[in-house]
Each structure stands twice: as structure tokens, then as C-alpha cells.
Amino acid sequence: MAAACAVMAFASCEKEGGESTDNTGNGGNGSGTEYAAPSIKWEGHDDFTAELESEMDVKIQITAEAGIKSFIVGVDSDVLDPIISVVNSGSTDMDLINGPETLLAFLSSESIGLPTGENLTGQTNLTLDLSNLVPLIIDMGNQQGTLNPDSDHIFTLSLTDNADRPLSQKVTFHYTGTSASASVSVDANSVDLWANTAKVTVANPAADATYSVQYREKGTETWYTASGDATTGFTLAPEYNTSTNAADLSVSVVKDGSGIYAQNTYEIRLMNGETEVSSIEYTTQGGDAIPNGDMSDWTTKDGNLPYPNAEGKSFWDSGNNVAYGLITTILCQEDESEEGVAALSANMVLGSVFAPGNMYAGDFTMSGMMGTANFGKSYKWTARPRALSLRYKAKVGTIDKIGSNHDGGEAWSGKQDTSRVFVAVVDWSKQHGVTSGMGAPSGMWDPADRTSVEEGNILGYGELVLTGNVAAWTDAELKINWYDTSASAPASDKISLVISCATSIRGDYLTGCSTNQLWVDDFEWVY
């Protein structure tokens, strides 16, 4: 409505035409006083016409010695008429004294500054300043595609004075330019950072043009072509490379630069055949944070066990535990020599039972001599990521400990161990528990070899697999392999995010290298 009023206000001032009525003679007020007839003058424009430009000085002088009684501005403009009629009860004749309240409030606003109502009634000398309104015809006409070349935009100023003598003058603005060229814009309301889609609209399309829309992430080389047309709009959407993983499951990885992701700037261009018509840049905001992803917050639980969370927070946990108050197992702690780093170390329970260093998004519980890693946390997704990034160091040796409940575990003795970090986007009704310890393990799962568990679906996963030492800090991006690219974002009350770090991939079976170490830090989403 404000935009419509703006145009209407601007319309109220601009009407083209050079026709005028010259009113001469005297009038009285009943007391014997004689007043000159109303008159109008536009310095330098005796014919009351001008070329329409983007910046103009339009100051029209009106004199009415008997005082103004009524003042109506009629508008005849392809650009303004449809807008004015909406906010002026279907009429394009604007009554500056007795018109609709919304019209008068806008015209008298500080940005427009026209006299209305009581501020206009009785005026004897008036400067009608249309300098702010007239140029809006070009701006609005170009935006709407309604500004035609070689067109007239006419304002008819009609007033009567208190002696009931009329004055009418047409003021004409002629536009000689060309029609506005086609342009593109992103519909901000259409941007979906989980689906990674957005709608691009085309303004002022030429009837005989063959349009397409291309886009790319700024700084990259590959242009992607959007689907759709100039009438219904073009849709920017991600494209995927699809393959099968080691478990013979179909997975899809987004093509770099395709789709609309959070925290990126995109170049978008409108093409007519092979010719670029217009281009814009569009920057997305948003994105999600991983709780304590920089590993800067550490507290303790169960006495003095290190806990990788801020006080009162719960996202990360580990197999750190105190059994019967007799043994303390430290599998994850803040690095002693480097603050804000998670240091995972394999450890021995009671001097003989192997336990891998581990940290994961979830919660750890103990029952007797069995521990359960309950994987997964609820998470409020506002944007789909391409990958998970982190930095790491590692020491990964050969397997020297075999769990007593690991069937066939002897075959792994002396072989290269594997450390692993994985991320999984899931849609679960509750956490998934993996139990191990002094008895038979249960609940083992791997997001890379299944698309669901009892608790619900696995939507996608990414992994970092390490089979040797990495002495220096190294950056990694775990690209997400999606099983389902069309699923909606999991609800915030569902278990939807798993991140797991372990020094030994077979640690659930208590099998691995007893000297393995893994340092991790700076977990962030890549968009």
C-alpha cells in the first residue's frame, strides 16, 4: 500500500498537456473587496510541457487572491493510473483537500511535502513543488515495464477560489526514451536454504526474445542453467552427481556451485540466446553453527571426567567413565599443550581391556561394566550443508588388541588400524544406542552401509578415514553423500545430527591399536 501510495502521490503531481484556461476578471467577497482571478505560472515552461527526466525541477507558482477553495489533480499516465486507482477509490482524480485520508497523509509527508487539506484551503500564494514526484514515473515505469517510449504523462491541475472562479491547467511530461530493458531479480520469499532453491523473475521481457537464466557461485567458472521461463519465472536448484558407494547404495553429492546455499554470493545473468541482457549478484545469509565446534568449552562430569561442553550444555559426549568408582577411563580430553583442541586417545581398562578414544554428538551411559553410546542430538536446521569441515592430526598404528567378543577378530591382529570421523544427517524418533564393554557388543551401525536404523532414516553421511600418521594440522571437508535429496529438513524435536570421532573403527568390538591418538578441532558446516 505504501508503494502504491508513493506512486499515487507522484501521479497526483504529474500530468502532461499544454492546454490551459485563462481566467481573468474580478471577484468580490460580499464586502466590496475585489480580487484578481486565480493564475498559474511555471518559470521557463510557458506552454506547461517538459521532457520527462530522472531528475527534474518542477515548481509551479499558483496565485489565488480570494484563497483556494478546491484543488483537484487529474492524472493520465499508463504508469500511474493503475496504481492511483487502487488507493483513490478507483479514481485517478485526486482531491488534495477532501480526498481519502491515506492519500492526503502520504502527499503531505515529509518526503513528498505537498500541501493538503487545511494546509491548502485558503492559500493565496502557493508553490506546487513536484520535483520529487515526477521522476518517479521513470523509476516505477521501468520496474513495472509500463513506461512506453514516446509517451505523454499529463497532470490536470483544477482549482476554484473562494469567489467560485475556476482555473484549469494541463501539465505535460513527454518521455522519448526506449522501453525498459529486461532485467532479473531474486524473489527473496522464494529462497529455501534447505532445498537450496530460489526463484528468479524477469521484468520487462520482450515478446520476441528467447530468454534463459544462468548462475554460478561468485569466483567459480561453471555456469548452471535454471529451469523455467520468463513468464512463470526461473528456478535455481542444485544438481547432483549420483554413484554407488562401497556398500552398493546409491548416493548423491551436490555439484560444486549448483543450487543456492547459505553464506554465498551468486552471479545471475539473463541471456537472450547467446547475448547477456542483464546481470545481478545475490548474497545469501543464514547458516547453522555446531555447538562448541571450536572445542573451546570444557567442563567436568561424574566428578572430574573431562566433558567437551560449556556448563549446562549437552551436545558432545565420550566414553569417559568411572566404573564403580574404582577405575577412571579418559578417552577424550582437552589437549594438555594446546587449549581448545579435543585430544582422543586409546586407553586400557583394568590394564587389559582395550577402549578406543572417542567423542560424538550424543550421550554416554553406564550400566554395570557395559557402556552405551547413545548417538544423535536434536538440531534446528535452517540450511542444508554441502559438507562438514574440521582440522585434525592423527597417530594410527597397527592393531594390537582384539576384543574377546569379536568373532574372527584374530584375523585383524597386526593389520593397519583405521581412525574415522563421520557425520550423518538423520531423521530419528530417538537416539540410537551402541553398547560394548565386558560383554557382547550390540547396536553397531555404519551410515555408509545402510539407509536407516530402527529409529528412522539416514538422509546422508560424510566421512574421513585415516590409516596412517598425520603429524601436522590438516584441514578436511567431509562431503555429504545424500541418500535422499528431496526429504524436508528434520523437525527440531527429532534426533537429526550425528558426528562421531573414534581412534579405531572397530572400537565397538574392543579391537584396535592401543597407542592411537586423534586430535580434532574447528567443526563447521560448508555451504
Secondary structure, 3 states (H helix, E strand, C coil): CHHHHHHHHHHHHCCCCCCECCCCCEEECCCCCEEECCEEECCCCCCCEEECCCCCCCEEEEECCCCEEEEEEEEECCCCHHHHHHHCCCCCEEECCCCCHHHHHHHCCCCCCCCCHHHCCCCCEEEEECCCCCCHHHHHHHHHCCCCCCEEEEEEEEEEECCCCEEEEEEEEEECCCCCCCEEEECHHHCECCCCEEEEEEECCCCCCCEEEEEEECCCCCCEECEEECCCEEEECCCEEEEECCCCCEEEEECCCCCCCCCCEEEEEEEECCEEEEEEEEECCCCCCCCCCCCCCCEEECCCEEECCCCCCCCEECCCEEECCCEEECCEEECCCCCCCEEEECEEECCCEEECCEEEEEEEEEECCEEEEEECEECCCCCCCCEEEEEEEEECCECCECCCCCCCHHHHCCCECCEEEEEEEEEECCCEEEEEECCCCECCCCCCCCCEECCEEEEEEEEEEECCCEEEEEEEEEECEECCCCCCCCCCCCEEEEEEEECCCCHHHCCECCCCEEEEEEEEEEC
